[in-house]
């Protein structure tokens, strides 16, 4: 039997408890409305798991019941779960802790059914703040229904914070220029999600880009004059440029006025005590309109003064500021210039990450969240093994350096091509490793995830999923960049040099291996519960996309530059295959996401299909 996150202490006892259709869920006589809501969740889930419903009541503990009660001697997130022959006792230090105990009980019953081994669990988190960061800007804007279901998953694995990354994807009242071609989140949707998250003891923390990464805002006629680099709005859209440019002009007082106005509109929608002002990757700072001021003060000073003013503004409103720490890592002593309440979000996403950055910021006096990543950006399928290495190391550094929290990140660079559900494995790594400092091996945790998240009785699914991304030869970053080189009218020689620098010699072997993985995914369907099988189609589509683009790269090299490759195909047939694949892909996208920037992905697909046809 597996429990994720692993409890701090679990001891099996002699004997067995049999839950029957006559068993009841009994609430302590002092139970609150939230405890009742949690009990209803348990009741609903047990009906799915057992095939019968347990009556819900309030009063004294009774034989063969599930008894829920608060225990003031326990810590706020601590719970005790006792499964004895005469019933189940769940004690929590708070309603939140009771919910954690219920999630553990759900996992146990999902695996054991009505006949439960007797056991005793004492459990609590090693790190208080365990968050997840979801990009809802760079391609995908999820539907409210999906965001609620996502909150359910976070709660199941005892994650207690959620942040949504917003640049332009909120319907600000006076920014119709920004969202007029989009499907933004509305104030009502944020309010409803905030309420839903609160019911699950998840803090929905507002996160708003306020410095760098303001492409759509600074490309409007109204606000283009506040962009650090003049005339940026005149450039055609580019995924690459959106990532690299569009920093606001920190030397212009109107910039701060605008950003504070956006904060004032966004902030009241959240009950959170915190606010993430982002302020990352300000690549252009001091290179354009603020150059003169940057030469006087220094770019570092210009950066920290801007962030400091926003931090103080948030503190005056009773909020604790957060910001991404990539810029300040270059001059960590500046942390002391920020208000002491400020939280530095220290991110690093590569598999070989060391503790150097964490140690440096710790020595400088920073209050830190450690921020690893689920490895999905620019990928059809997340880099599973790499994300394990990254998340496990960053969580271990968080434990070692007494970080205030862990914030596991899921970015959507270059259009958020990957299905957000593919991040579930990395999400669970973050949940497990931040809750309990004892980190299982890659194989151990994947076996547990296969059982709990996918209900996979074959033990092969996670292994097959993890293999997909490592068969990519023509990567999404390169796919997009080649198309954008054409849009920017780069010379034929530049495009040829770029494409021919990519190594497609392994494309045929990779595609043959992908064919075996796809066959395996089809075989896996019978080992997965019916209600969880829909995710398999999404993984199959991702594997097929990897195959198709591997062949596209080889085909372009062959027909354009006479480079022979066994993975090359008939260009017209390959174009048709690409378009048919994208038709299926769009249906999966729309099942959980608004239209958002699906049209931009379609432009990439259409360009490649047209390019292939032009080869004949």
Buried (B, 14 or more C-beta within 10 A) or exposed (E): BBBBBBBBEBEEEEEEBEBEEEBBBBBBEEBEEBBBBBBEBBBEBBEEBBEEEBEBEBEEBBEBBBBBBBBEEBEEBBBBBBBBBEBBBBBBBBBBBBBBBBBBBBBBBBBBEBEBBBBBBBBBBBBBBBBBBBBBBBBBBBBBEBBBEBBEBBBBBBBBBBBBBBBBBBBBEEBEBBBEEBBBBBBEBBBBBBEBBBBBBBBBBBBBBBBBBBBBBBBBEBBBBBBBBEEBBEEEBBBBBBBBBBBBBBBBEEBBEBBBEBBEBBBEBBEBEBBBBBBBBBBBBBBBBBBEBBEEBEBBBBBBBBBBBBBBBBBEEEBBBBBBBBBBBEBBEBBEBBEEBBBBBBBBBEBEBEBEBBEBBBEBEBBBBBBBBBBBBBBBBBBBBBBBBBBBBBBBBBBBBEBBBBBBBBBBBBBBBBBBBBBBBBBBBBBBBBBBBEBBEBEEBBBBBBBBBBBBBBEBBBBBBBBBBBBBBBBBBBBBBBBBBEEEEBEEEEBBEBBBEBEBEBBBBBBEBBEEBBEBBEEBBEBBEEEBBEBBBBBBBBBBBBBBBBBBBBBBBBBBEEBEBBBBBBBEEBBBBBBEBBEBBBEBBEBBBBBBBBEBBBBBBBBBBEBBEEBE
